[in-house]
């Protein structure tokens, strides 16, 4: 591996982080008495200086990236972005000890939305915007974002291919990774702007509209209010955010083809998207009925309003809240827990196992049963009209197996260090799935401030593993061993 080229690209990613800090600086500068101005200013300067160093003293040269180098750049960029992203929090102080500042940064960049803050509204506006900015850039991917403005198509394809999973690129096999990544980014920006304008029309303030739009489209769930979206008590805004979260949980490339290209490969004939939306609709109906019969709700519209918002929020791993779901009936909580495992589609900002993998694994099991009954028949596995190879089925099973093993191990660690079973198990699922809220002591109206320090570090590791979709870290470990 060429270490110099890796350092050069990590430097570029840090310059992007510094640029986002500078935007937060500008907002702090235009806000009278904003105490985050100097922490943001110093963090911008230091991050920019460290990012600029490799560009000056490390010559990039002509070198085509290979898979190992691309993978190291992706993992390294995420790690250093999270590390330097904590500086504004750390310099500001208050609730932000070292581990808390790092936890908030990792949670933001991985779009997990798990917070250690007890008083979010007490943060200065500049720091609030920086907190949301980490989530927004993390939603589309750090490397994908900075590669969008780079030259050198071969490098862009390698980097995009390393950061964007193969399951996300499957509907667009045969196209270059760089074209696919550009479609994701254009769709992401357009969806964020549309959500911002729509929220503003519901009567929400411009800053609240901007931050909530960025958080919804990144499926992070960070909010500038202590009680999340419940603070606004605005049904129109909840409808807008529900549609924004669901749109952010489906394949951005398919959205691009539907509304920009007018292609036949649209939202309406994509099998994973149809299954995802049907599952969300079914879960909403069951939760609505459960709230009416067992949850103490007496109004169908109110039960439907809360159920649809929370199902959309959890199934897309956003984590916004309008109600304390830890007080809901057991069936409703169980459905939300399943939603936080499977989650949205590939090619979206959603975390979790991804509906595409779950669908492929389910069809693989169905096919295996069919072959066992009729060994002489050939039954191809088809998803979205295309035949899947046995290797792709094995990949789906392998990913799901690794995912669930990590969930169990992390849950055992959580329980060993003092969490009760419900809190420990759901916190593990919430961290690796980049969901944010779980149940028990880390529910939708609670936070992670009180958990032991060691569990904050294991939680951060889970967040990164989930956001990078496991295998890039495994590739890096194996590459370093060699």
HULIN-V70033 format. One record per residue. N is the residue number from 1. OMEGA is omega in radians with two decimals (NA if undefined). Layout:
n=[N:N]
omega=[OMEGA:OMEGA]
This chain:
n=[1:2:3:4:5:6:7:8:9:10:11:12:13:14:15:16:17:18:19:20:21:22:23:24:25:26:27:28:29:30:31:32:33:34:35:36:37:38:39:40:41:42:43:44:45:46:47:48:49:50:51:52:53:54:55:56:57:58:59:60:61:62:63:64:65:66:67:68:69:70:71:72:73:74:75:76:77:78:79:80:81:82:83:84:85:86:87:88:89:90:91:92:93:94:95:96:97:98:99:100:101:102:103:104:105:106:107:108:109:110:111:112:113:114:115:116:117:118:119:120:121:122:123:124:125:126:127:128:129:130:131:132:133:134:135:136:137:138:139:140:141:142:143:144:145:146:147:148:149:150:151:152:153:154:155:156:157:158:159:160:161:162:163:164:165:166:167:168:169:170:171:172:173:174:175:176:177:178:179:180:181:182:183:184:185:186:187:188:189:190:191:192:193:194:195:196:197:198:199:200:201:202:203:204:205:206:207:208:209:210:211:212:213:214:215:216:217:218:219:220:221:222:223:224:225:226:227:228:229:230:231:232:233:234:235:236:237:238:239:240:241:242:243:244:245:246:247:248:249:250:251:252:253:254:255:256:257:258:259:260:261:262:263:264:265:266:267:268:269:270:271:272:273:274:275:276:277:278:279:280:281:282:283:284:285:286:287:288:289:290:291:292:293:294:295:296:297:298:299:300:301:302:303:304:305:306:307:308:309:310:311:312:313:314:315:316:317:318:319:320:321:322:323:324:325:326:327:328:329:330:331:332:333:334:335:336:337:338:339:340:341:342:343:344:345:346:347:348:349:350:351:352:353:354:355:356:357:358:359:360:361:362:363:364:365:366:367:368:369:370:371:372:373:374:375:376:377:378:379:380:381:382:383:384:385:386:387:388:389:390:391:392:393:394:395:396:397:398:399:400:401:402:403:404:405:406:407:408:409:410:411:412:413:414:415:416:417:418:419:420:421:422:423:424:425:426:427:428:429:430:431:432:433:434:435:436:437:438:439:440:441:442:443:444:445:446:447:448:449:450:451:452:453:454:455:456:457:458:459:460:461:462:463:464:465:466:467:468:469:470:471:472:473:474:475:476:477:478:479:480:481:482]
omega=[3.10:-3.08:-3.09:-3.12:3.09:3.12:-3.12:-3.11:3.07:3.06:3.10:3.14:3.11:3.05:3.07:3.09:3.12:3.12:3.10:3.05:-3.14:3.08:3.09:3.07:-3.12:3.12:3.10:-3.13:3.14:3.09:-3.10:3.08:-3.12:-3.07:-3.14:-3.08:-3.08:3.04:3.11:-3.13:3.13:3.13:3.10:-3.11:-3.09:3.13:3.11:3.14:3.13:3.12:-3.11:-3.07:3.14:-3.12:-3.11:-2.99:3.09:-3.12:-3.11:-3.13:3.10:-3.10:3.12:-3.11:2.99:-3.04:-3.12:-3.14:3.10:3.13:3.11:3.11:-3.13:-3.12:3.14:3.13:3.11:-3.11:-3.08:3.05:3.11:-3.11:-3.14:3.12:3.13:-3.03:3.12:3.11:-3.08:3.14:3.11:3.09:-3.06:-3.14:-3.01:2.87:-3.12:-3.09:3.13:3.11:3.13:3.13:-3.13:3.13:3.14:3.13:3.12:-3.08:3.12:-3.13:3.12:3.11:3.05:-3.02:3.03:-3.05:3.03:-3.14:-3.12:-3.10:3.10:3.12:3.02:-3.05:3.14:-3.14:3.05:-3.14:3.11:3.12:3.12:-3.14:3.10:3.13:-3.07:3.13:3.10:-3.12:-3.11:-3.14:-3.09:-3.08:3.11:-3.12:-3.10:3.10:3.13:-3.08:-3.11:2.96:3.14:-3.01:-3.13:3.11:-3.14:3.14:3.14:-3.12:3.12:3.12:3.13:-3.09:-3.11:-3.03:-3.13:3.14:3.09:-3.10:-3.02:-3.14:-3.08:3.10:-3.12:3.09:3.13:-3.11:-3.10:3.10:-3.13:3.14:3.12:3.10:3.11:-3.07:3.13:3.12:-3.13:-3.14:-3.13:-3.14:3.11:3.13:3.13:3.12:3.12:-3.13:-3.12:3.11:3.11:-3.14:3.09:3.13:3.12:3.11:-3.04:-3.11:3.08:3.13:-3.11:-3.08:3.12:3.08:3.12:-3.11:3.14:-3.08:3.04:-3.06:3.10:3.14:3.00:3.10:-3.13:3.13:-3.09:-3.11:3.10:-3.06:3.09:-3.13:-3.00:-3.08:-3.02:-3.10:-3.14:3.12:3.12:3.09:3.12:-3.11:3.09:3.11:3.13:3.13:3.13:3.10:3.14:3.11:3.09:-2.98:-3.13:3.13:3.11:3.06:3.13:-3.12:-3.10:-2.98:3.14:-3.07:-3.06:-3.07:3.06:3.13:-2.98:3.11:-2.97:3.08:3.04:-3.06:3.13:-3.13:3.10:-3.13:3.14:-3.11:3.09:3.11:3.10:3.12:3.13:3.12:3.12:3.14:-3.12:3.14:3.10:3.12:-3.13:3.11:-3.14:-3.04:-3.06:-3.03:3.10:3.09:3.13:-3.11:3.12:3.12:-3.14:3.11:3.12:3.13:-3.11:-3.12:-3.10:-3.13:-3.08:3.08:3.10:-3.11:-3.10:-3.09:3.05:-3.12:3.12:3.08:2.98:-3.13:2.97:3.12:3.04:-3.03:3.08:3.12:-3.12:3.12:-3.10:-3.13:3.13:3.12:3.13:3.12:3.10:3.12:3.08:3.10:-3.12:3.06:-3.06:3.05:-2.98:-3.08:3.00:3.14:3.10:3.06:3.14:3.08:3.09:-3.13:-3.09:-3.10:-3.11:3.14:3.14:3.13:3.14:3.11:3.12:3.12:3.08:3.10:3.13:3.12:-3.12:3.09:3.13:3.12:3.12:3.14:-3.13:-3.06:-3.06:-3.11:3.07:-3.10:3.14:3.10:-3.10:3.02:3.13:3.07:-3.12:-3.13:3.14:3.12:3.12:3.10:3.11:3.08:3.11:3.11:3.14:3.12:-3.14:-3.14:-3.12:3.11:3.13:-3.12:-3.09:3.07:3.12:3.10:-3.09:-3.13:-3.13:3.10:3.12:3.09:3.12:-3.12:3.13:-3.13:2.91:3.10:3.00:-3.01:-3.09:-3.14:-3.09:-3.10:-3.09:3.07:3.09:3.11:-3.10:-3.11:-3.11:3.11:-3.10:-3.12:-3.11:-3.11:3.01:3.05:-3.09:-3.09:3.11:-3.10:-3.01:3.12:3.12:3.10:-3.06:-3.05:-2.99:-3.09:-3.12:-3.10:-3.11:3.13:3.02:3.10:3.11:3.07:3.10:3.11:3.10:3.14:-3.14:3.11:-3.13:-3.11:3.13:3.11:2.91:-2.93:3.08:3.09:3.09:3.09:-3.11:3.14:-3.13:3.13:-3.13:3.11:-3.13:NA]
